[in-house]
């Protein structure tokens, strides 16, 4: 149960973070490639291309990573000697 909950938490958190990172990367690409902003073209490119790409790529990675962390066996208790 712990693995499932941590995996779901990782999915939610990294989808949000991946979308934010995607927006940042999209803004950089708009500046570097000098995308015209005619009728909001640059904004649409960022929010319809880069933000979903960051969320889609990051979500499963975050779920897998936190699921792996939750699946690790707990540390052995220290000896009382």
C-alpha positions as CSV (number, residue, x, y, z in Angstrom):
1,X,0.0,0.0,0.0
2,X,2.9,2.3,0.8
3,X,4.4,1.8,-2.6
4,X,1.1,2.6,-4.3
5,X,0.5,5.8,-2.4
6,X,4.1,7.0,-2.9
7,X,3.9,6.2,-6.6
8,X,0.6,8.2,-6.9
9,X,2.2,11.1,-4.9
10,X,5.2,11.0,-7.2
11,X,2.9,11.1,-10.2
12,X,1.0,14.1,-9.0
13,X,4.0,16.1,-7.8
14,X,6.2,15.5,-10.9
15,X,3.3,16.2,-13.3
16,X,3.0,19.6,-11.8
17,X,6.8,20.1,-11.7
18,X,7.2,18.8,-15.2
19,X,4.6,21.2,-16.5
20,X,6.4,24.1,-14.8
21,X,9.8,23.0,-16.2
22,X,8.2,22.6,-19.6
23,X,6.9,26.2,-19.5
24,X,10.4,27.4,-18.6
25,X,12.0,25.4,-21.4
26,X,9.3,26.7,-23.8
27,X,10.0,30.3,-22.9
28,X,13.7,29.7,-23.5
29,X,13.0,28.1,-26.9
30,X,10.7,31.1,-27.8
31,X,13.6,33.5,-27.1
32,X,16.3,31.4,-28.7
33,X,14.4,30.6,-31.9
34,X,12.7,34.0,-32.0
35,X,9.1,32.7,-32.4
36,X,6.7,35.4,-33.5
37,X,3.9,36.2,-31.2
38,X,1.4,36.9,-34.0
39,X,-2.1,36.1,-32.5
40,X,-0.5,34.5,-29.5
41,X,1.6,31.9,-31.4
42,X,4.5,31.9,-28.9
43,X,2.2,31.4,-25.9
44,X,0.2,28.7,-27.6
45,X,3.4,26.9,-28.5
46,X,4.6,27.0,-24.9
47,X,1.3,26.0,-23.3
48,X,0.1,23.4,-25.9
49,X,3.5,21.8,-26.7
50,X,6.1,22.2,-24.0
51,X,3.9,22.1,-20.9
52,X,2.1,18.9,-21.8
53,X,5.4,17.3,-22.9
54,X,7.0,18.1,-19.6
55,X,4.0,16.7,-17.7
56,X,3.8,13.5,-19.8
57,X,7.5,12.8,-19.6
58,X,7.8,13.6,-16.0
59,X,4.7,12.0,-14.5
60,X,5.6,8.3,-15.1
61,X,9.2,9.0,-14.1
62,X,8.2,10.5,-10.8
63,X,5.7,7.7,-10.1
64,X,8.4,5.0,-10.8
65,X,11.0,6.8,-8.8
66,X,8.9,7.3,-5.6
67,X,7.5,3.8,-6.0
68,X,11.0,2.4,-6.1
69,X,11.9,4.4,-2.9
70,X,8.8,3.1,-1.2
71,X,9.6,-0.5,-2.2
72,X,13.0,-0.6,-0.6
73,X,13.3,-2.7,2.5
74,X,13.6,-0.8,5.7
75,X,17.0,-0.5,7.3
76,X,18.0,-3.2,9.8
77,X,17.6,-2.1,13.4
78,X,20.9,-1.5,15.2
79,X,22.3,-4.1,17.6
80,X,21.7,-3.4,21.2
81,X,25.1,-4.7,22.3
